[in-house]
Amino acid sequence: MTIHFSNGRSAGIGTTVGLACLVAVVCTSVPEPTKAQTVRSRPTQNALAGAQVFGSEGCSRCHAINGLGGTEGPDLAQYPRNRTFYDLAAAMWNHGPSMVERMSEIGIERPRLNTRETGDLIAFLYALDYFDPAGDKERGRQIFAEKHCIICHQVGGVGGVVGPVLDGRSQLVAPIQIAAAMWNHGPAMSDAMRTRGISRPQFSQVELNDMITYLKGDAETFPDGPLYVVPGLVGDGRDVFSENGCHGCHSVQGSGGNLAPDLAERGAHRSLLAFAAAMWNKAPGMIRAMEQKGISIPQLRPEEMADLVGYLYSIKYFAQAGDRDRGRRRVQDKGCLNCHSLNGRGVGNAGDIAEMRGLETPAAVIAALWNHTLRGGDAAGSAFSWPMLRSDEMADLVTFLQAQGSNP
C-alpha cells in the first residue's frame, strides 16, 4: 500500500488522503501534501482505504487515533502491538452490541460494511502502530554526538565532512528512506568508521526515532521525489524478499533458509523505525553471511524497502490458522444454534448456517458477523447472552464459516 507524494505542484491531494490523515498523524508531521501519483496495484486489504472507512462510517466520532477523534470509546492506537487479523475481528465482534447500543444513544446511524470495507478497516487498524510518533529532539541531538555520528556528518554547520550533510532539508525525511539509506550505505559507513577507529554504534528504536526527529529539525520543505508514508505492497515486498536473496538465509513460516531466524517466529510486526534499527544493527552479520553464500549485497530503492517492510510486517496478520472441525464445535459451544440451524439441526429460525453463501474470504465472514451484530444487538435485551470470542476461537469459526459459505 504505497502512496507517492510528488513535490513541486500545489494541487490538493483530495478527499482520500485527507481522510487518511489518521494514518499520517502517527507518522511524521507532513505539510500540505501535493498531488498523489497512482498506486501501483490494488492490494487485497488497503490500510489507506480503511482510514476512509474509519472516517466515513462514523468510527472516528467515538474512537480516537493517538488523541485525534472521539472519546466515547478507547483510543485505538493505544492497544498492544502484534494484533492479528483475528485479534481485531474478535474485538469487533465482542464489542459489537455495546458499540451498536451506544451509537443508537448518541444518534449515529449504525453502519453496514461490505467485504471490501471490512477488510480495509481491519488493515487500517492493524497498521496503526506501523509508524512511530515524533521522538525527543534534544535527546536526538545528544545521541547524534554520543554515537559519534557527528564525526563524519554535519548538522547545522557543525560536524565532519566525510559523509553527507544531514540537516532537515536533506533527502532523509521519511523513515523508510532512512532505512534504505542506512542499508545501502552501511558497508561504506562501517569502513569509514573502522578507518577512523570509531566503534560502529547500535541503535534502539527509541534512539533512532529521537535522532531522526533531531535531524528533521524545523524544515518546512521536502525534497523532490516520492515520500513514502504508508505501508508498502505486500505482494511486491514478497518479490523483493525473494529476488534479493533474503530467503537464502531467512525462512518465513518454515519456507527458506535456516542460517538466520524465521521472520514469522521472531514476530516481524515492527514499526518502520524498529525495522530500520534492526536492519542497521544486524547489517554486518547479514553482509558477512551473504558474502559467504555468494549473494550480491542488494541496493534497495525506498519503494522497494517500503514493500519489503510491508511484507515482513504482514507476516503475522493471518498468523492464527483456524481449524474447520474446531469451528464447527465453536458454533455449538457458543450458542449459535440457539438462533441458527446447521444442516437442519438447531432450535433457532435465524437461517441455516450451511446455506449461507458469499463467505469466500475471512473479510467476507467478518463483514457478515459485524452486520449480524446489528440484529443480534437488538435482541440483547432479555435472556440473550452475546457469546464472547477469543482470537483463536474467531479463527476457527471463520475457517468453518468460510468453508460453508464457499460451497456451490
Salt bridges, closest charged atoms under 4 A:
GLU72 OE1 - ARG102 NE 2.80
GLU105 OE1 - ARG102 NH1 2.76
ASP120 OD2 - ARG42 NH2 3.65
ASP120 OD1 - ARG116 NH1 3.66
ASP129 OD2 - ARG81 NH1 3.63
ASP129 OD2 - ARG83 NH2 3.71
ASP129 OD1 - HIS269 NE2 3.20
GLU138 OE1 - ARG141 NE 3.19
GLU146 OE2 - ARG139 NH1 3.39
ASP191 OD1 - ARG194 NH2 2.29
GLU207 OE1 - LYS147 NZ 3.45
ASP218 OD1 - LYS137 NZ 3.31
ASP236 OD2 - ARG40 NH1 3.41
GLU303 OE2 - ARG301 NE 2.64
GLU304 OE2 - ARG301 NH1 3.27
ASP307 OD2 - ARG40 NH2 2.69
ASP378 OD1 - ARG110 NH1 2.93
ASP392 OD2 - ARG330 NH2 3.94
ASP392 OD1 - ARG390 NE 2.96
GLU393 OE2 - ARG330 NH1 3.83
GLU393 OE1 - LYS334 NZ 3.31
GLU393 OE2 - ARG390 NH1 3.18
ASP396 OD2 - ARG326 NE 2.90
ASP396 OD2 - ARG330 NH2 2.87
